[in-house]
Amino acid sequence: MPLLGHEGHIDMVSTLQKLAASIAKPTAIIVVSAHWETPGIFVNTQKHPELLYDYYGFPEQAYAIEYPVLGEPQLAQLVIDALNNLDVPVVAETHRGIDHGVFVPLAIMYPSADIPCVQVSLHQNYDPQLHIEVGKRIGKAISHLDNVLVLGSGFSFHNMKAFWQPNDPEANKMNGEFEAWLAEVLTATKNEQEREGQLVNWLEAPGARYCHPTEEHLLPLHVAYGAAQSSLTTIEQVSVIGKLATFALWAMPN
């Protein structure tokens, strides 16, 4: 919908464009998408990944979107090597295309499709501590590289029924309370062990389970946080289809 000009995504599009413009152009991008859940951590190693139109019921033009981005096999192998010795399988994926959790935000942020990207999956066990650890290992592995962007592609609110109930005061209350909690956790000056603990125990936040009936759209945030392990550089909270959503930007540690 953002790429098709849907009015409920206008603020989302402009915010992603603004965030992209606020940082140096990446040399490569590692994307963790909410739309790839696997029985381990899978890493797309293809040089020429196809687009996976992993949705249904949209207008015909949604299936004609093009984003001819290249993969980066060497970077993918670096990520795989970094994730070895986790207590879960780490798998080199050679066939699956990149899903809309990758090509939609990248087409908005970097429409020229000239930055190679590597997609990393979520583990279907939804363990927040595991996903923070994945981020830590990725962050450490790329610390010697110049300007690699780690993109957590999910959504800070993902109760799909609530999107179509814009005037439900209870839904809006829980949405607002959860986003306020998330902003405080991500921006406050605090010990990183404390911040990590709050993200691991995110279900204790107000409205957490209502805002996330399932975890997959929140967990990319945990990976991104794990890579940075600090408070945010920039936070933007905007309306998307009538619900408040948080966009977070970290500077990678030196």
N, C-alpha and C positions, 0 to 999 in steps of 0.2 A: 504493500500500500504506500509506503514512503516514496518508492520510485515511480508510482503511477499518479502522484499528485494528490493523494487523499488529504482532505483539509484537516483531519484530525492528527496528521503527522507533520504539519508545517513547522511547528516549533522543534520537533525532533530533528528534522533535516537541517534547519539553520543552526541548531546547537552542535550537531556533529561536524558541520562545515566549519564553524567557529573554532571548535576544539582542534580540528586538523590544521587550521591556519595558525594556531597559537604555538605549534611545536615545529621543530625542524623536520623536513621531509624524511621519513624513515628510509633506511636502506633495505629493510625487509620487515615483514609483519608476521607475528605468530598469533593466530586467532583461536580462541577457545569458544566454541559455539554451543549454545543451549540445545541445538538441534542434532547433536551427535552424541548418543549415549551408548556405551559399549561395556562388555564384561572385562574391562581392563582399561588402560590408557592407550588409545590408538593415535598414531601420528601419520598424516598423509605425506607420502614421500614422492609423489608424482611430479614430474617436471611440467607436464601439460594437463592439469586437472580439468575435467569437464565441469559444467554447472549441474547441480542436482536440484531440480525444481521440486522440492520436498513439501509441496502444499497442493491443495485442491480447492475447487470452487471459485477460483478467481477469474477475472477477464482474460481473454485470449492473449493479450499483450504481456501478461505476467509470465507466460511460458516462452516468450521471445526475447526476454532480457539477455543481453550479452555482457560479459565482463571477462575478457580474454587474459586474465592474469596468469602469470607463470608460477609454478611451484619453485621450491628451493631445496632440492634433495640433500645438499650438504648441511644446511641448517636443520633440516628434519632429522638427519642422523645425529647431529649434535644434541638435539632434544632427546632423542631415543637413548643415547648414551648416558645423558644426565639422569634419566628416569629409571635406568636399570637399577636393580636391587631394591625397588619398591616391593611391598608385599602383594602386589597385583601384577598381572601380565602387562607387558609393554610391547606393542605390536606395530610393525611397519605396515601401513595400509597402502596398497598399490592399485586399487581399482575404484574405490568410492569417489565420487565427485565432491566438490565443495558445495555446501548447502547454503540456503538463503541467510543463515546467521553469519555467513562470511561475505557473500557477494553483495548483499544489500547495504550494510554499513560501509563497506569498502567502495562501492560505487558512488556513495554520497560523499565520502571523505576524500577519496582519491580517484576521481572519475576516469583518469587517463589509463588506469589499469597497468601502470608501469612499475609497480613495486611488488616484488615476488612475495608470496605468502605461504605459510605452512599452517594447516589446520590440525588442532589437537582436540581429542574427544573428552567428554566427561565420563567418569566411571559411573555405571548405573547403580552403584550402591549409595550414591548421594552423600558420601561421608565428607563433611566440610573440612575436617582436619587433613584428610588425604589430599583434597584439592588445594589447600593452602601449601602443603608440602610439595605438590607438583609445581606450583608457582615459584616456591623458593628455589627448587632445583633448576627450573628454567632460567630464573633471574641470575643465578650463579653461573650457569653455563654460557650465557650471552654477555656477561659483564665485561669481557674483553673485546666485544664487537662494537662497532660504531653504529649507534642510533637504530637499534632494533626495537620496534614497537610491539608490546604485548597487549592484545586487544581482547578483553573479556566481553563477548557478545551475548548478552542475555537481556534481562529487563528487571528493574527493581520492583515492579508490580506486575503480577501475571495471573490475576483471577479473570479469566476470559469472559465469564458471564457478567462480571461487574463493569466491564468496558461499555456494555450496551445498556447500563442502568445509571446514566449520568446524574440523575437526581435522587439517588438513594443516599440519604444523609448518613446512615450507619456505615455504608460502604466507604463513603468519602472520609468519614471520621477515621476508620481503621487505616485507610490508605495514607492519610496525612500523618497519623501517629507513627506508622512504620517508617515512612520516609524521613520524619524528623529524627527518629532513633538512628536510622542509618547515617544520616548526615552528622549527627553528634559523634557516633562511633568513628567515622572516617576522618573527621576534621579535628577532634579534640587533641590537645597536647597530653599525651599519656605514654606510659610504658608500652612497648609493642607486645609484650606478653599479655598485658591486659586487653589491648585492642584485639589481638588474635583470639583470646578467650571469648570475647563478646561475639565475634563473628562465628566461631565454632558453635556457640550456644545461641544462635540467632533466633531459634524458636521461642526463646524467652522474651523476645521483643513484642511490644504491643501490636496486635493485628497480624502477627507473622504468618500464621497458618492461613488466615483469610487471604492475605495478599499473595501467598505462595501455596496453593493447594498441593503442588508438588515442587520439588526443590530446583529443578533443572535450570530455571531462568535466573536464579540467584547465584548459583555456584561459579559461573565464570568470574564473578566479582572476587570470589575467594582466591582463584588462581591469580588474578591480576594483583590483588593485595599481597599474596605470597611473594610475587616477583619483586615488589617494591618494599614491603615491610616498613611503611612509614605513613604519616598522615598525608592527606591529599594536597596536591598543588592547586587544583582547581575543582570546584563543584558547581554544577548547574542543575537546578530543579525546574522542570517545565511540565506543561500539560501535554499529554499524549492521549488522544481519544477521550478526553475529559477526565483523565486520572493523572495524578502527580507522579513524575518519574525522575530518578536521579541519574545524572551522568557524572562520572568521576574520572579525574586525570591525575596520575602520579608521575613524578620524575623518577627515573630509575636511579638507584644509588650508584655513586662513583666507585 
